[in-house]
């Protein structure tokens, strides 16, 4: 099995390998706080490599960051190998419910939560942003809106891997999330409540005009309570963009990101002059303080980009990485520094 913890080479060969579905192995050397060439796209975890390519197709042709962050995460939403989108793990009642949000460079934002049977929740989030006076629609209302907007309802069924994972979980039916400690790669059907029982893709882009946008989409924590919504669709928690300062996004234990308004906090820390990495670190340290002894039970990770195109990340625990793509680096998976040694 491919070792996805290795890093993809910053080269045309790397891009070709990726396009062919092979993830190669190479060290990442880009200093995370170095100014990056515009346009730029970064996203969470190794699934971000393929997602960035989707975004890059638009960005490299002068496309808008907003369009890029939508197209990019759609790649992941469509993948049945990743716990994002309808291929993701279900809630404890066996139903996949999806959360997503999107935000542009002018504080426009849209979100959906607990949305069922729609393949691309990020597109529905964008419609909420552009075609309603609201920011968020949830559950049945979100689905009604999606249908009214012409989105198809997919059959209510679990992917083969999700079925396996759910059956395994039903043996104990215990909700004990220990989230994304390790880089995920493809779906994990390991011990439920083990290291990788869910995933999220969050993406931040800066286009050639210098405008920032972000997106975030997830099936949330596997085997969550019915109706549970995490940080990912919450503007200010899972994602925040302030075009004058920067953009940030989160992945990991959503409840702990929500309680300190994670992505917004990272952006405000950048406003105070911190680099993206330092801002992500300060936010993680705050979570660690709040959690105290329980910090070791969770994983929380942030990515950020500032107005100057510097990017960075920081995680609570080892194992997080983020994917970077611009004209210089092409495709790169960077290991994130982390707090708990
Ligand atoms: N933050 C997501 C949630 O809590 C999960 C994840 O990032 O994988 O739903």
Boltz pocket constraint, residues with backbone or C-beta under 6 A from the ligand:
constraints:
  - pocket:
      binder: B
      contacts: [[A, 179], [A, 180], [A, 198], [A, 199], [A, 200], [A, 218], [A, 219], [A, 220], [A, 221], [A, 229], [A, 230], [A, 231], [A, 232], [A, 250], [A, 251], [A, 252], [A, 253], [A, 254], [A, 255]]
      max_distance: 6.0
